[in-house]
Each structure stands twice: as C-alpha cells, then as structure tokens.
Amino acid sequence: MEGAKDRIIELYAIVVFFLLKDVYNMDETRLFWKAILDTTLATKALLGTKKQKVRVSLANCSNADGLDKLPL
C-alpha cells in the first residue's frame, strides 16, 4: 500500500497541469455470459459441471469531468 500511495501522489503531480476534460480513464471488465451459478438457492454446490469460459470483454472509458463517455 505504501508504493500505491506514492504512485498516486506522483500521478496527481502530473495530472494537475491538465484540464479535467483532457484526462481519461479506461478500465476493462469481462462478462461471462454463459456461466452457470456455483450454488443454488439452497446454497448447495453443483457437482459434475464445468464452468463455461465464453466471455465478452468490455472497455469502459470516460474523461475526468464525466462529459465524454465513450461507448463500450
């Protein structure tokens, strides 16, 4: 955590010179749309099933002031 705090301070020192509309953030997430649940409502594990690995990757991106949100 100490290293992360130092990096945040370094990034803030760089970003402070830019306008919020010029600072973008992008993050990636995955959607496993064919995956089945691990447990049922009775919280009993489902045995003998393989997890589907079919997925869709999504990238979320917007600028710091939130006015420019790019499509997924």
PQR file of N, CA, C, O and H, with PARSE charges and radii, in Angstrom:
ATOM      1  N   MET A   1       0.807  -1.194   0.000 -0.4000 1.5000
ATOM      2  CA  MET A   1       0.000   0.000   0.000 -0.0000 2.0000
ATOM      3  C   MET A   1       0.855   1.265   0.000  0.5500 1.7000
ATOM      4  O   MET A   1       0.448   2.300  -0.528 -0.5500 1.4000
ATOM      5  N   GLU A   2       2.026   1.174   0.588 -0.4000 1.5000
ATOM      6  CA  GLU A   2       2.893   2.354   0.606 -0.0000 2.0000
ATOM      7  C   GLU A   2       3.301   2.755  -0.805  0.5500 1.7000
ATOM      8  O   GLU A   2       3.303   3.939  -1.140 -0.5500 1.4000
ATOM      9  H   GLU A   2       2.357   0.333   1.017  0.4000 1.0000
ATOM     10  N   GLY A   3       3.644   1.778  -1.628 -0.4000 1.5000
ATOM     11  CA  GLY A   3       4.023   2.067  -3.007 -0.0000 2.0000
ATOM     12  C   GLY A   3       2.881   2.674  -3.797  0.5500 1.7000
ATOM     13  O   GLY A   3       3.096   3.556  -4.628 -0.5500 1.4000
ATOM     14  H   GLY A   3       3.642   0.815  -1.356  0.4000 1.0000
ATOM     15  N   ALA A   4       1.658   2.203  -3.540 -0.4000 1.5000
ATOM     16  CA  ALA A   4       0.489   2.728  -4.239 -0.0000 2.0000
ATOM     17  C   ALA A   4       0.243   4.181  -3.856  0.5500 1.7000
ATOM     18  O   ALA A   4      -0.092   4.999  -4.713 -0.5500 1.4000
ATOM     19  H   ALA A   4       1.483   1.487  -2.864  0.4000 1.0000
ATOM     20  N   LYS A   5       0.403   4.503  -2.603 -0.4000 1.5000
ATOM     21  CA  LYS A   5       0.206   5.893  -2.160 -0.0000 2.0000
ATOM     22  C   LYS A   5       1.220   6.819  -2.819  0.5500 1.7000
ATOM     23  O   LYS A   5       0.887   7.939  -3.206 -0.5500 1.4000
ATOM     24  H   LYS A   5       0.675   3.838  -1.907  0.4000 1.0000
ATOM     25  N   ASP A   6       2.460   6.347  -2.946 -0.4000 1.5000
ATOM     26  CA  ASP A   6       3.496   7.156  -3.595 -0.0000 2.0000
ATOM     27  C   ASP A   6       3.172   7.382  -5.068  0.5500 1.7000
ATOM     28  O   ASP A   6       3.370   8.482  -5.585 -0.5500 1.4000
ATOM     29  H   ASP A   6       2.731   5.437  -2.632  0.4000 1.0000
ATOM     30  N   ARG A   7       2.671   6.341  -5.751 -0.4000 1.5000
ATOM     31  CA  ARG A   7       2.323   6.473  -7.168 -0.0000 2.0000
ATOM     32  C   ARG A   7       1.142   7.425  -7.366  0.5500 1.7000
ATOM     33  O   ARG A   7       1.108   8.172  -8.343 -0.5500 1.4000
ATOM     34  H   ARG A   7       2.510   5.448  -5.331  0.4000 1.0000
ATOM     35  N   ILE A   8       0.184   7.404  -6.454 -0.4000 1.5000
ATOM     36  CA  ILE A   8      -0.960   8.317  -6.552 -0.0000 2.0000
ATOM     37  C   ILE A   8      -0.489   9.760  -6.449  0.5500 1.7000
ATOM     38  O   ILE A   8      -0.967  10.626  -7.182 -0.5500 1.4000
ATOM     39  H   ILE A   8       0.211   6.797  -5.660  0.4000 1.0000
ATOM     40  N   ILE A   9       0.434  10.016  -5.556 -0.4000 1.5000
ATOM     41  CA  ILE A   9       0.986  11.368  -5.406 -0.0000 2.0000
ATOM     42  C   ILE A   9       1.724  11.782  -6.671  0.5500 1.7000
ATOM     43  O   ILE A   9       1.598  12.924  -7.112 -0.5500 1.4000
ATOM     44  H   ILE A   9       0.822   9.312  -4.961  0.4000 1.0000
ATOM     45  N   GLU A  10       2.494  10.869  -7.262 -0.4000 1.5000
ATOM     46  CA  GLU A  10       3.221  11.161  -8.499 -0.0000 2.0000
ATOM     47  C   GLU A  10       2.255  11.452  -9.645  0.5500 1.7000
ATOM     48  O   GLU A  10       2.459  12.402 -10.401 -0.5500 1.4000
ATOM     49  H   GLU A  10       2.597   9.941  -6.903  0.4000 1.0000
ATOM     50  N   LEU A  11       1.204  10.642  -9.777 -0.4000 1.5000
ATOM     51  CA  LEU A  11       0.239  10.859 -10.847 -0.0000 2.0000
ATOM     52  C   LEU A  11      -0.512  12.175 -10.669  0.5500 1.7000
ATOM     53  O   LEU A  11      -0.766  12.880 -11.646 -0.5500 1.4000
ATOM     54  H   LEU A  11       1.038   9.870  -9.162  0.4000 1.0000
ATOM     55  N   TYR A  12      -0.866  12.510  -9.436 -0.4000 1.5000
ATOM     56  CA  TYR A  12      -1.552  13.769  -9.194 -0.0000 2.0000
ATOM     57  C   TYR A  12      -0.666  14.951  -9.594  0.5500 1.7000
ATOM     58  O   TYR A  12      -1.164  15.942 -10.127 -0.5500 1.4000
ATOM     59  H   TYR A  12      -0.660  11.937  -8.642  0.4000 1.0000
ATOM     60  N   ALA A  13       0.631  14.856  -9.343 -0.4000 1.5000
ATOM     61  CA  ALA A  13       1.554  15.937  -9.705 -0.0000 2.0000
ATOM     62  C   ALA A  13       1.610  16.121 -11.220  0.5500 1.7000
ATOM     63  O   ALA A  13       1.854  17.231 -11.692 -0.5500 1.4000
ATOM     64  H   ALA A  13       1.036  14.050  -8.910  0.4000 1.0000
ATOM     65  N   ILE A  14       1.390  15.056 -11.987 -0.4000 1.5000
ATOM     66  CA  ILE A  14       1.396  15.154 -13.450 -0.0000 2.0000
ATOM     67  C   ILE A  14       0.048  15.661 -13.953  0.5500 1.7000
ATOM     68  O   ILE A  14       0.000  16.542 -14.811 -0.5500 1.4000
ATOM     69  H   ILE A  14       1.192  14.154 -11.603  0.4000 1.0000
ATOM     70  N   VAL A  15      -1.049  15.112 -13.427 -0.4000 1.5000
ATOM     71  CA  VAL A  15      -2.398  15.402 -13.919 -0.0000 2.0000
ATOM     72  C   VAL A  15      -2.838  16.816 -13.580  0.5500 1.7000
ATOM     73  O   VAL A  15      -3.675  17.375 -14.289 -0.5500 1.4000
ATOM     74  H   VAL A  15      -1.011  14.396 -12.730  0.4000 1.0000
ATOM     75  N   VAL A  16      -2.312  17.403 -12.539 -0.4000 1.5000
ATOM     76  CA  VAL A  16      -2.744  18.732 -12.095 -0.0000 2.0000
ATOM     77  C   VAL A  16      -2.534  19.793 -13.182  0.5500 1.7000
ATOM     78  O   VAL A  16      -3.168  20.847 -13.135 -0.5500 1.4000
ATOM     79  H   VAL A  16      -1.632  16.949 -11.963  0.4000 1.0000
ATOM     80  N   PHE A  17      -1.662  19.536 -14.152 -0.4000 1.5000
ATOM     81  CA  PHE A  17      -1.388  20.507 -15.220 -0.0000 2.0000
ATOM     82  C   PHE A  17      -2.375  20.404 -16.384  0.5500 1.7000
ATOM     83  O   PHE A  17      -2.326  21.232 -17.294 -0.5500 1.4000
ATOM     84  H   PHE A  17      -1.147  18.680 -14.190  0.4000 1.0000
ATOM     85  N   PHE A  18      -3.266  19.417 -16.380 -0.4000 1.5000
ATOM     86  CA  PHE A  18      -4.222  19.213 -17.459 -0.0000 2.0000
ATOM     87  C   PHE A  18      -5.626  19.597 -17.013  0.5500 1.7000
ATOM     88  O   PHE A  18      -5.941  19.562 -15.824 -0.5500 1.4000
ATOM     89  H   PHE A  18      -3.307  18.745 -15.641  0.4000 1.0000
ATOM     90  N   LEU A  19      -6.466  19.963 -17.977 -0.4000 1.5000
ATOM     91  CA  LEU A  19      -7.873  20.208 -17.698 -0.0000 2.0000
ATOM     92  C   LEU A  19      -8.574  18.870 -17.491  0.5500 1.7000
ATOM     93  O   LEU A  19      -8.143  17.856 -18.041 -0.5500 1.4000
ATOM     94  H   LEU A  19      -6.210  19.991 -18.943  0.4000 1.0000
ATOM     95  N   LEU A  20      -9.657  18.855 -16.700 -0.4000 1.5000
ATOM     96  CA  LEU A  20     -10.381  17.612 -16.434 -0.0000 2.0000
ATOM     97  C   LEU A  20     -10.929  16.992 -17.709  0.5500 1.7000
ATOM     98  O   LEU A  20     -11.030  15.769 -17.804 -0.5500 1.4000
ATOM     99  H   LEU A  20     -10.007  19.679 -16.253  0.4000 1.0000
ATOM    100  N   LYS A  21     -11.285  17.816 -18.694 -0.4000 1.5000
ATOM    101  CA  LYS A  21     -11.825  17.270 -19.941 -0.0000 2.0000
ATOM    102  C   LYS A  21     -10.757  16.542 -20.752  0.5500 1.7000
ATOM    103  O   LYS A  21     -11.091  15.787 -21.665 -0.5500 1.4000
ATOM    104  H   LYS A  21     -11.204  18.810 -18.617  0.4000 1.0000
ATOM    105  N   ASP A  22      -9.485  16.754 -20.438 -0.4000 1.5000
ATOM    106  CA  ASP A  22      -8.392  16.117 -21.176 -0.0000 2.0000
ATOM    107  C   ASP A  22      -7.815  14.892 -20.470  0.5500 1.7000
ATOM    108  O   ASP A  22      -6.907  14.251 -20.999 -0.5500 1.4000
ATOM    109  H   ASP A  22      -9.214  17.367 -19.696  0.4000 1.0000
ATOM    110  N   VAL A  23      -8.321  14.560 -19.299 -0.4000 1.5000
ATOM    111  CA  VAL A  23      -7.827  13.408 -18.536 -0.0000 2.0000
ATOM    112  C   VAL A  23      -8.827  12.267 -18.683  0.5500 1.7000
ATOM    113  O   VAL A  23      -9.987  12.402 -18.293 -0.5500 1.4000
ATOM    114  H   VAL A  23      -9.059  15.080 -18.870  0.4000 1.0000
ATOM    115  N   TYR A  24      -8.383  11.145 -19.242 -0.4000 1.5000
ATOM    116  CA  TYR A  24      -9.255   9.994 -19.480 -0.0000 2.0000
ATOM    117  C   TYR A  24      -8.834   8.813 -18.616  0.5500 1.7000
ATOM    118  O   TYR A  24      -7.668   8.660 -18.251 -0.5500 1.4000
ATOM    119  H   TYR A  24      -7.440  11.035 -19.558  0.4000 1.0000
ATOM    120  N   ASN A  25      -9.818   7.989 -18.306 -0.4000 1.5000
ATOM    121  CA  ASN A  25      -9.572   6.757 -17.566 -0.0000 2.0000
ATOM    122  C   ASN A  25     -10.269   5.622 -18.306  0.5500 1.7000
ATOM    123  O   ASN A  25     -11.424   5.754 -18.710 -0.5500 1.4000
ATOM    124  H   ASN A  25     -10.765   8.113 -18.603  0.4000 1.0000
ATOM    125  N   MET A  26      -9.551   4.489 -18.485 -0.4000 1.5000
ATOM    126  CA  MET A  26     -10.110   3.330 -19.165 -0.0000 2.0000
ATOM    127  C   MET A  26      -9.911   2.118 -18.274  0.5500 1.7000
ATOM    128  O   MET A  26      -8.849   1.938 -17.678 -0.5500 1.4000
ATOM    129  H   MET A  26      -8.613   4.383 -18.156  0.4000 1.0000
ATOM    130  N   ASP A  27     -10.950   1.284 -18.187 -0.4000 1.5000
ATOM    131  CA  ASP A  27     -10.868   0.057 -17.406 -0.0000 2.0000
ATOM    132  C   ASP A  27     -11.533  -1.056 -18.200  0.5500 1.7000
ATOM    133  O   ASP A  27     -12.489  -0.822 -18.940 -0.5500 1.4000
ATOM    134  H   ASP A  27     -11.813   1.431 -18.671  0.4000 1.0000
ATOM    135  N   GLU A  28     -11.021  -2.263 -18.040 -0.4000 1.5000
ATOM    136  CA  GLU A  28     -11.539  -3.420 -18.764 -0.0000 2.0000
ATOM    137  C   GLU A  28     -12.244  -4.357 -17.787  0.5500 1.7000
ATOM    138  O   GLU A  28     -11.801  -4.538 -16.653 -0.5500 1.4000
ATOM    139  H   GLU A  28     -10.244  -2.453 -17.439  0.4000 1.0000
ATOM    140  N   THR A  29     -13.331  -4.942 -18.237 -0.4000 1.5000
ATOM    141  CA  THR A  29     -14.041  -5.930 -17.445 -0.0000 2.0000
ATOM    142  C   THR A  29     -14.494  -7.053 -18.368  0.5500 1.7000
ATOM    143  O   THR A  29     -14.543  -6.880 -19.586 -0.5500 1.4000
ATOM    144  H   THR A  29     -13.690  -4.796 -19.159  0.4000 1.0000
ATOM    145  N   ARG A  30     -14.824  -8.198 -17.791 -0.4000 1.5000
ATOM    146  CA  ARG A  30     -15.274  -9.338 -18.574 -0.0000 2.0000
ATOM    147  C   ARG A  30     -16.653  -9.768 -18.119  0.5500 1.7000
ATOM    148  O   ARG A  30     -16.980  -9.710 -16.933 -0.5500 1.4000
ATOM    149  H   ARG A  30     -14.784  -8.339 -16.802  0.4000 1.0000
ATOM    150  N   LEU A  31     -17.450 -10.197 -19.068 -0.4000 1.5000
ATOM    151  CA  LEU A  31     -18.778 -10.704 -18.795 -0.0000 2.0000
ATOM    152  C   LEU A  31     -18.824 -12.155 -19.263  0.5500 1.7000
ATOM    153  O   LEU A  31     -18.743 -12.431 -20.460 -0.5500 1.4000
ATOM    154  H   LEU A  31     -17.185 -10.245 -20.031  0.4000 1.0000
ATOM    155  N   PHE A  32     -18.955 -13.081 -18.313 -0.4000 1.5000
ATOM    156  CA  PHE A  32     -19.076 -14.494 -18.632 -0.0000 2.0000
ATOM    157  C   PHE A  32     -20.560 -14.787 -18.815  0.5500 1.7000
ATOM    158  O   PHE A  32     -21.230 -15.204 -17.870 -0.5500 1.4000
ATOM    159  H   PHE A  32     -19.021 -12.857 -17.340  0.4000 1.0000
ATOM    160  N   TRP A  33     -21.070 -14.575 -20.004 -0.4000 1.5000
ATOM    161  CA  TRP A  33     -22.499 -14.604 -20.250 -0.0000 2.0000
ATOM    162  C   TRP A  33     -23.081 -16.007 -20.337  0.5500 1.7000
ATOM    163  O   TRP A  33     -24.303 -16.155 -20.303 -0.5500 1.4000
ATOM    164  H   TRP A  33     -20.525 -14.236 -20.771  0.4000 1.0000
ATOM    165  N   LYS A  34     -22.264 -17.032 -20.447 -0.4000 1.5000
ATOM    166  CA  LYS A  34     -22.771 -18.406 -20.476 -0.0000 2.0000
ATOM    167  C   LYS A  34     -22.500 -19.150 -19.174  0.5500 1.7000
ATOM    168  O   LYS A  34     -22.826 -20.332 -19.067 -0.5500 1.4000
ATOM    169  H   LYS A  34     -21.271 -16.912 -20.475  0.4000 1.0000
ATOM    170  N   ALA A  35     -21.927 -18.502 -18.211 -0.4000 1.5000
ATOM    171  CA  ALA A  35     -21.569 -19.163 -16.953 -0.0000 2.0000
ATOM    172  C   ALA A  35     -22.824 -19.505 -16.155  0.5500 1.7000
ATOM    173  O   ALA A  35     -23.791 -18.742 -16.126 -0.5500 1.4000
ATOM    174  H   ALA A  35     -21.662 -17.542 -18.299  0.4000 1.0000
ATOM    175  N   ILE A  36     -22.785 -20.669 -15.509 -0.4000 1.5000
ATOM    176  CA  ILE A  36     -23.888 -21.053 -14.638 -0.0000 2.0000
ATOM    177  C   ILE A  36     -23.489 -20.752 -13.198  0.5500 1.7000
ATOM    178  O   ILE A  36     -22.311 -20.553 -12.903 -0.5500 1.4000
ATOM    179  H   ILE A  36     -22.000 -21.288 -15.532  0.4000 1.0000
ATOM    180  N   LEU A  37     -24.459 -20.720 -12.319 -0.4000 1.5000
ATOM    181  CA  LEU A  37     -24.190 -20.409 -10.922 -0.0000 2.0000
ATOM    182  C   LEU A  37     -23.425 -21.540 -10.246  0.5500 1.7000
ATOM    183  O   LEU A  37     -23.585 -22.705 -10.609 -0.5500 1.4000
ATOM    184  H   LEU A  37     -25.416 -20.882 -12.559  0.4000 1.0000
ATOM    185  N   ASP A  38     -22.596 -21.201  -9.265 -0.4000 1.5000
ATOM    186  CA  ASP A  38     -21.876 -22.199  -8.477 -0.0000 2.0000
ATOM    187  C   ASP A  38     -22.786 -22.860  -7.449  0.5500 1.7000
ATOM    188  O   ASP A  38     -22.604 -24.032  -7.117 -0.5500 1.4000
ATOM    189  H   ASP A  38     -22.466 -20.255  -8.970  0.4000 1.0000
ATOM    190  N   THR A  39     -23.753 -22.120  -6.951 -0.4000 1.5000
ATOM    191  CA  THR A  39     -24.637 -22.634  -5.908 -0.0000 2.0000
ATOM    192  C   THR A  39     -26.090 -22.382  -6.310  0.5500 1.7000
ATOM    193  O   THR A  39     -26.377 -21.561  -7.182 -0.5500 1.4000
ATOM    194  H   THR A  39     -23.901 -21.169  -7.221  0.4000 1.0000
ATOM    195  N   THR A  40     -26.989 -23.098  -5.661 -0.4000 1.5000
ATOM    196  CA  THR A  40     -28.416 -22.884  -5.882 -0.0000 2.0000
ATOM    197  C   THR A  40     -28.960 -22.024  -4.752  0.5500 1.7000
ATOM    198  O   THR A  40     -28.206 -21.553  -3.901 -0.5500 1.4000
ATOM    199  H   THR A  40     -26.756 -23.765  -4.953  0.4000 1.0000
ATOM    200  N   LEU A  41     -30.262 -21.825  -4.748 -0.4000 1.5000
ATOM    201  CA  LEU A  41     -30.863 -21.049  -3.659 -0.0000 2.0000
ATOM    202  C   LEU A  41     -30.679 -21.745  -2.315  0.5500 1.7000
ATOM    203  O   LEU A  41     -30.668 -21.095  -1.270 -0.5500 1.4000
ATOM    204  H   LEU A  41     -30.874 -22.207  -5.440  0.4000 1.0000
ATOM    205  N   ALA A  42     -30.535 -23.059  -2.343 -0.4000 1.5000
ATOM    206  CA  ALA A  42     -30.323 -23.816  -1.111 -0.0000 2.0000
ATOM    207  C   ALA A  42     -28.844 -23.811  -0.712  0.5500 1.7000
ATOM    208  O   ALA A  42     -28.455 -24.497   0.233 -0.5500 1.4000
ATOM    209  H   ALA A  42     -30.544 -23.588  -3.192  0.4000 1.0000
ATOM    210  N   THR A  43     -28.028 -23.049  -1.422 -0.4000 1.5000
ATOM    211  CA  THR A  43     -26.578 -22.919  -1.198 -0.0000 2.0000
ATOM    212  C   THR A  43     -25.865 -24.267  -1.236  0.5500 1.7000
ATOM    213  O   THR A  43     -24.906 -24.489  -0.497 -0.5500 1.4000
ATOM    214  H   THR A  43     -28.344 -22.491  -2.190  0.4000 1.0000
ATOM    215  N   LYS A  44     -26.330 -25.152  -2.089 -0.4000 1.5000
ATOM    216  CA  LYS A  44     -25.690 -26.449  -2.282 -0.0000 2.0000
ATOM    217  C   LYS A  44     -24.873 -26.393  -3.571  0.5500 1.7000
ATOM    218  O   LYS A  44     -25.376 -25.958  -4.607 -0.5500 1.4000
ATOM    219  H   LYS A  44     -27.109 -24.971  -2.689  0.4000 1.0000
ATOM    220  N   ALA A  45     -23.640 -26.824  -3.513 -0.4000 1.5000
ATOM    221  CA  ALA A  45     -22.757 -26.765  -4.676 -0.0000 2.0000
ATOM    222  C   ALA A  45     -23.259 -27.699  -5.766  0.5500 1.7000
ATOM    223  O   ALA A  45     -23.756 -28.789  -5.482 -0.5500 1.4000
ATOM    224  H   ALA A  45     -23.231 -27.177  -2.671  0.4000 1.0000
ATOM    225  N   LEU A  46     -23.125 -27.261  -7.028 -0.4000 1.5000
ATOM    226  CA  LEU A  46     -23.487 -28.094  -8.170 -0.0000 2.0000
ATOM    227  C   LEU A  46     -22.274 -28.915  -8.570  0.5500 1.7000
ATOM    228  O   LEU A  46     -21.248 -28.353  -8.955 -0.5500 1.4000
ATOM    229  H   LEU A  46     -22.721 -26.376  -7.259  0.4000 1.0000
ATOM    230  N   LEU A  47     -22.373 -30.211  -8.487 -0.4000 1.5000
ATOM    231  CA  LEU A  47     -21.254 -31.093  -8.795 -0.0000 2.0000
ATOM    232  C   LEU A  47     -21.350 -31.588 -10.233  0.5500 1.7000
ATOM    233  O   LEU A  47     -22.438 -31.689 -10.800 -0.5500 1.4000
ATOM    234  H   LEU A  47     -23.206 -30.667  -8.175  0.4000 1.0000
ATOM    235  N   GLY A  48     -20.196 -31.894 -10.809 -0.4000 1.5000
ATOM    236  CA  GLY A  48     -20.152 -32.503 -12.128 -0.0000 2.0000
ATOM    237  C   GLY A  48     -20.391 -31.558 -13.278  0.5500 1.7000
ATOM    238  O   GLY A  48     -20.679 -32.017 -14.384 -0.5500 1.4000
ATOM    239  H   GLY A  48     -19.312 -31.813 -10.348  0.4000 1.0000
ATOM    240  N   THR A  49     -20.287 -30.272 -13.074 -0.4000 1.5000
ATOM    241  CA  THR A  49     -20.475 -29.314 -14.161 -0.0000 2.0000
ATOM    242  C   THR A  49     -19.199 -28.531 -14.387  0.5500 1.7000
ATOM    243  O   THR A  49     -18.487 -28.190 -13.442 -0.5500 1.4000
ATOM    244  H   THR A  49     -20.054 -29.899 -12.176  0.4000 1.0000
ATOM    245  N   LYS A  50     -18.919 -28.251 -15.646 -0.4000 1.5000
ATOM    246  CA  LYS A  50     -17.767 -27.421 -15.985 -0.0000 2.0000
ATOM    247  C   LYS A  50     -18.231 -25.980 -16.155  0.5500 1.7000
ATOM    248  O   LYS A  50     -19.348 -25.718 -16.601 -0.5500 1.4000
ATOM    249  H   LYS A  50     -19.498 -28.527 -16.414  0.4000 1.0000
ATOM    250  N   LYS A  51     -17.370 -25.073 -15.799 -0.4000 1.5000
ATOM    251  CA  LYS A  51     -17.686 -23.661 -15.991 -0.0000 2.0000
ATOM    252  C   LYS A  51     -17.415 -23.277 -17.441  0.5500 1.7000
ATOM    253  O   LYS A  51     -16.387 -23.646 -18.008 -0.5500 1.4000
ATOM    254  H   LYS A  51     -16.463 -25.285 -15.437  0.4000 1.0000
ATOM    255  N   GLN A  52     -18.336 -22.542 -18.027 -0.4000 1.5000
ATOM    256  CA  GLN A  52     -18.159 -22.042 -19.384 -0.0000 2.0000
ATOM    257  C   GLN A  52     -17.137 -20.905 -19.364  0.5500 1.7000
ATOM    258  O   GLN A  52     -17.172 -20.043 -18.486 -0.5500 1.4000
ATOM    259  H   GLN A  52     -19.171 -22.242 -17.566  0.4000 1.0000
ATOM    260  N   LYS A  53     -16.245 -20.912 -20.322 -0.4000 1.5000
ATOM    261  CA  LYS A  53     -15.230 -19.877 -20.392 -0.0000 2.0000
ATOM    262  C   LYS A  53     -15.515 -18.846 -21.489  0.5500 1.7000
ATOM    263  O   LYS A  53     -14.680 -17.988 -21.774 -0.5500 1.4000
ATOM    264  H   LYS A  53     -16.216 -21.613 -21.035  0.4000 1.0000
ATOM    265  N   VAL A  54     -16.700 -18.938 -22.099 -0.4000 1.5000
ATOM    266  CA  VAL A  54     -17.077 -17.984 -23.131 -0.0000 2.0000
ATOM    267  C   VAL A  54     -17.321 -16.631 -22.469  0.5500 1.7000
ATOM    268  O   VAL A  54     -18.080 -16.527 -21.505 -0.5500 1.4000
ATOM    269  H   VAL A  54     -17.378 -19.636 -21.867  0.4000 1.0000
ATOM    270  N   ARG A  55     -16.674 -15.607 -22.995 -0.4000 1.5000
ATOM    271  CA  ARG A  55     -16.795 -14.306 -22.353 -0.0000 2.0000
ATOM    272  C   ARG A  55     -16.784 -13.186 -23.389  0.5500 1.7000
ATOM    273  O   ARG A  55     -16.392 -13.374 -24.540 -0.5500 1.4000
ATOM    274  H   ARG A  55     -16.058 -15.691 -23.779  0.4000 1.0000
ATOM    275  N   VAL A  56     -17.219 -12.042 -22.948 -0.4000 1.5000
ATOM    276  CA  VAL A  56     -17.152 -10.817 -23.728 -0.0000 2.0000
ATOM    277  C   VAL A  56     -16.345  -9.824 -22.902  0.5500 1.7000
ATOM    278  O   VAL A  56     -16.635  -9.608 -21.726 -0.5500 1.4000
ATOM    279  H   VAL A  56     -17.537 -11.889 -22.012  0.4000 1.0000
ATOM    280  N   SER A  57     -15.334  -9.223 -23.519 -0.4000 1.5000
ATOM    281  CA  SER A  57     -14.533  -8.211 -22.828 -0.0000 2.0000
ATOM    282  C   SER A  57     -15.093  -6.834 -23.164  0.5500 1.7000
ATOM    283  O   SER A  57     -15.377  -6.527 -24.322 -0.5500 1.4000
ATOM    284  H   SER A  57     -15.099  -9.399 -24.475  0.4000 1.0000
ATOM    285  N   LEU A  58     -15.245  -6.022 -22.143 -0.4000 1.5000
ATOM    286  CA  LEU A  58     -15.768  -4.672 -22.298 -0.0000 2.0000
ATOM    287  C   LEU A  58     -14.748  -3.669 -21.797  0.5500 1.7000
ATOM    288  O   LEU A  58     -14.070  -3.911 -20.798 -0.5500 1.4000
ATOM    289  H   LEU A  58     -15.014  -6.270 -21.202  0.4000 1.0000
ATOM    290  N   ALA A  59     -14.638  -2.551 -22.484 -0.4000 1.5000
ATOM    291  CA  ALA A  59     -13.760  -1.475 -22.043 -0.0000 2.0000
ATOM    292  C   ALA A  59     -14.611  -0.244 -21.757  0.5500 1.7000
ATOM    293  O   ALA A  59     -15.343   0.228 -22.626 -0.5500 1.4000
ATOM    294  H   ALA A  59     -15.188  -2.354 -23.296  0.4000 1.0000
ATOM    295  N   ASN A  60     -14.511   0.269 -20.546 -0.4000 1.5000
ATOM    296  CA  ASN A  60     -15.217   1.479 -20.131 -0.0000 2.0000
ATOM    297  C   ASN A  60     -14.225   2.633 -20.152  0.5500 1.7000
ATOM    298  O   ASN A  60     -13.122   2.520 -19.618 -0.5500 1.4000
ATOM    299  H   ASN A  60     -13.916  -0.115 -19.840  0.4000 1.0000
ATOM    300  N   CYS A  61     -14.616   3.740 -20.767 -0.4000 1.5000
ATOM    301  CA  CYS A  61     -13.699   4.878 -20.851 -0.0000 2.0000
ATOM    302  C   CYS A  61     -14.491   6.176 -20.778  0.5500 1.7000
ATOM    303  O   CYS A  61     -15.515   6.333 -21.443 -0.5500 1.4000
ATOM    304  H   CYS A  61     -15.512   3.833 -21.201  0.4000 1.0000
ATOM    305  N   SER A  62     -14.007   7.098 -19.967 -0.4000 1.5000
ATOM    306  CA  SER A  62     -14.604   8.433 -19.896 -0.0000 2.0000
ATOM    307  C   SER A  62     -13.543   9.421 -19.418  0.5500 1.7000
ATOM    308  O   SER A  62     -12.491   9.036 -18.909 -0.5500 1.4000
ATOM    309  H   SER A  62     -13.175   6.971 -19.427  0.4000 1.0000
ATOM    310  N   ASN A  63     -13.850  10.699 -19.595 -0.4000 1.5000
ATOM    311  CA  ASN A  63     -12.910  11.696 -19.098 -0.0000 2.0000
ATOM    312  C   ASN A  63     -13.240  12.042 -17.648  0.5500 1.7000
ATOM    313  O   ASN A  63     -14.270  11.616 -17.124 -0.5500 1.4000
ATOM    314  H   ASN A  63     -14.705  11.012 -20.009  0.4000 1.0000
ATOM    315  N   ALA A  64     -12.369  12.811 -17.004 -0.4000 1.5000
ATOM    316  CA  ALA A  64     -12.464  13.051 -15.566 -0.0000 2.0000
ATOM    317  C   ALA A  64     -13.693  13.870 -15.181  0.5500 1.7000
ATOM    318  O   ALA A  64     -14.202  13.712 -14.071 -0.5500 1.4000
ATOM    319  H   ALA A  64     -11.533  13.156 -17.430  0.4000 1.0000
ATOM    320  N   ASP A  65     -14.179  14.733 -16.058 -0.4000 1.5000
ATOM    321  CA  ASP A  65     -15.366  15.509 -15.685 -0.0000 2.0000
ATOM    322  C   ASP A  65     -16.664  14.789 -16.042  0.5500 1.7000
ATOM    323  O   ASP A  65     -17.743  15.278 -15.708 -0.5500 1.4000
ATOM    324  H   ASP A  65     -13.765  14.861 -16.959  0.4000 1.0000
ATOM    325  N   GLY A  66     -16.583  13.630 -16.717 -0.4000 1.5000
ATOM    326  CA  GLY A  66     -17.741  12.809 -16.996 -0.0000 2.0000
ATOM    327  C   GLY A  66     -18.597  13.254 -18.170  0.5500 1.7000
ATOM    328  O   GLY A  66     -19.666  12.686 -18.395 -0.5500 1.4000
ATOM    329  H   GLY A  66     -15.706  13.233 -16.988  0.4000 1.0000
ATOM    330  N   LEU A  67     -18.159  14.253 -18.921 -0.4000 1.5000
ATOM    331  CA  LEU A  67     -18.951  14.748 -20.042 -0.0000 2.0000
ATOM    332  C   LEU A  67     -18.736  13.932 -21.314  0.5500 1.7000
ATOM    333  O   LEU A  67     -19.613  13.899 -22.177 -0.5500 1.4000
ATOM    334  H   LEU A  67     -17.291  14.715 -18.738  0.4000 1.0000
ATOM    335  N   ASP A  68     -17.602  13.282 -21.442 -0.4000 1.5000
ATOM    336  CA  ASP A  68     -17.293  12.481 -22.636 -0.0000 2.0000
ATOM    337  C   ASP A  68     -17.181  11.018 -22.224  0.5500 1.7000
ATOM    338  O   ASP A  68     -16.135  10.576 -21.750 -0.5500 1.4000
ATOM    339  H   ASP A  68     -16.890  13.309 -20.741  0.4000 1.0000
ATOM    340  N   LYS A  69     -18.276  10.263 -22.410 -0.4000 1.5000
ATOM    341  CA  LYS A  69     -18.279   8.836 -22.092 -0.0000 2.0000
ATOM    342  C   LYS A  69     -18.276   8.067 -23.401  0.5500 1.7000
ATOM    343  O   LYS A  69     -19.234   8.134 -24.172 -0.5500 1.4000
ATOM    344  H   LYS A  69     -19.127  10.622 -22.795  0.4000 1.0000
ATOM    345  N   LEU A  70     -17.200   7.341 -23.648 -0.4000 1.5000
ATOM    346  CA  LEU A  70     -17.076   6.595 -24.893 -0.0000 2.0000
ATOM    347  C   LEU A  70     -17.949   5.350 -24.844  0.5500 1.7000
ATOM    348  O   LEU A  70     -18.140   4.778 -23.771 -0.5500 1.4000
ATOM    349  H   LEU A  70     -16.422   7.287 -23.022  0.4000 1.0000
ATOM    350  N   PRO A  71     -18.490   4.912 -25.998 -0.5600 1.5000
ATOM    351  CA  PRO A  71     -19.326   3.704 -25.991  0.2800 2.0000
ATOM    352  C   PRO A  71     -18.502   2.472 -25.654  0.5500 1.7000
ATOM    353  O   PRO A  71     -17.290   2.449 -25.869 -0.5500 1.4000
ATOM    354  N   LEU A  72     -19.172   1.430 -25.115 -0.4000 1.5000
ATOM    355  CA  LEU A  72     -18.491   0.191 -24.752 -0.0000 2.0000
ATOM    356  C   LEU A  72     -17.879  -0.456 -25.975  0.5500 1.7000
ATOM    357  O   LEU A  72     -17.260  -1.515 -25.869 -0.5500 1.4000
ATOM    358  H   LEU A  72     -20.157   1.449 -24.939  0.4000 1.0000
TER
END
